[in-house]
Amino acid sequence: MAVDLDNPDFPAYTTGRAAELLGVRQAFLRSLDTAGAVVPQRSVGGRRRYSRRQLAFAARIREQFDQGHTLAAALRILALEDDLAAERALTASLLARLSARNASPQRPAGRQR
């Protein structure tokens, strides 16, 4: 496996290091794996390996837990937040295209007969 530490999906972190970075117990990460919420890649020896993207998502789940939500509720909240962010980005992109289109010089109307 080639090392690509700039790639946010590269599985660079062991369970121990990931737990340390997140300030959680390793059991928390294992429980997310068991539930299918954050499924790490496995090393050749079968050890869990987490990416930065997975750790960021696990941190968001932890925030929801800290607010008293269950795992199911946390995952639904995060999905809705992500959907909303995607829709906002799409709306901004469409508004920018519309603004650019309206700002461009208008073509002269063709001759009328």
C-alpha positions in Angstrom: 0.0 0.0 0.0 1.5 3.3 -1.1 1.7 6.0 1.6 -0.3 9.1 0.7 -0.6 11.2 3.9 -2.1 14.2 2.0 -5.1 12.1 1.1 -7.8 12.5 3.8 -9.0 8.9 3.1 -5.6 7.3 3.6 -5.9 4.9 6.6 -3.0 6.3 8.6 -4.1 5.9 12.2 -4.2 2.9 14.4 -7.1 2.5 16.8 -4.9 3.6 19.7 -3.6 6.7 18.0 -7.1 7.6 16.7 -8.5 7.2 20.2 -5.7 9.4 21.6 -6.3 12.1 19.0 -10.1 12.1 19.6 -9.8 11.9 23.4 -11.9 8.8 23.5 -11.4 5.2 24.5 -10.5 2.6 21.9 -13.8 0.8 22.8 -15.7 3.9 21.4 -14.1 3.5 18.0 -14.6 -0.3 18.1 -18.3 0.3 18.9 -18.7 2.7 15.9 -17.1 0.0 13.7 -19.5 -2.7 15.1 -22.5 -0.5 14.5 -21.3 0.3 10.9 -21.1 4.0 11.6 -17.3 4.3 11.0 -15.8 1.3 9.3 -12.0 1.5 9.2 -9.9 -0.3 6.7 -7.9 -3.3 7.9 -4.2 -3.8 7.7 -2.8 -7.0 6.4 -2.7 -8.3 10.0 -6.4 -7.4 10.5 -5.8 -4.3 12.6 -8.2 -1.3 12.2 -6.7 1.7 10.4 -8.6 5.0 10.3 -8.4 7.9 7.9 -8.5 11.6 8.8 -12.0 11.8 7.2 -13.2 8.9 9.4 -11.7 10.6 12.5 -13.5 13.8 11.7 -16.8 12.0 11.4 -16.2 10.1 14.6 -15.5 13.4 16.4 -18.8 14.7 15.1 -20.5 11.6 16.4 -18.8 12.1 19.8 -20.1 15.7 19.9 -23.7 14.4 19.4 -23.2 11.8 22.2 -22.0 14.6 24.4 -25.2 16.4 23.8 -27.2 13.3 24.9 -28.1 11.8 21.5 -28.2 8.1 20.7 -26.1 6.8 17.9 -29.1 6.5 15.6 -30.1 10.1 16.3 -26.5 11.3 16.0 -26.2 9.6 12.6 -29.5 11.1 11.4 -28.5 14.6 12.6 -25.2 14.4 10.9 -26.7 13.1 7.6 -29.2 16.0 7.7 -26.4 18.5 8.4 -24.4 17.1 5.5 -27.4 17.2 3.2 -28.1 20.8 4.2 -24.5 21.8 3.6 -24.5 20.2 0.1 -27.8 22.0 -0.8 -26.4 25.3 0.4 -23.3 24.8 -1.7 -25.4 23.9 -4.7 -27.6 27.0 -4.2 -24.5 29.2 -3.9 -23.1 27.8 -7.1 -26.3 28.2 -9.0 -26.7 31.8 -7.7 -23.1 32.6 -8.8 -23.8 31.2 -12.3 -27.0 33.2 -12.5 -25.3 36.4 -11.4 -22.5 35.8 -13.9 -25.0 35.2 -16.6 -27.0 38.3 -15.8 -23.8 40.4 -15.6 -22.5 39.4 -19.0 -23.3 41.8 -21.9 -26.6 41.1 -23.6 -26.5 40.2 -27.2 -28.3 42.6 -29.4 -31.7 41.5 -30.5 -32.0 40.3 -34.1 -33.7 42.3 -36.7 -37.4 42.2 -36.6 -39.3 41.9 -39.8 
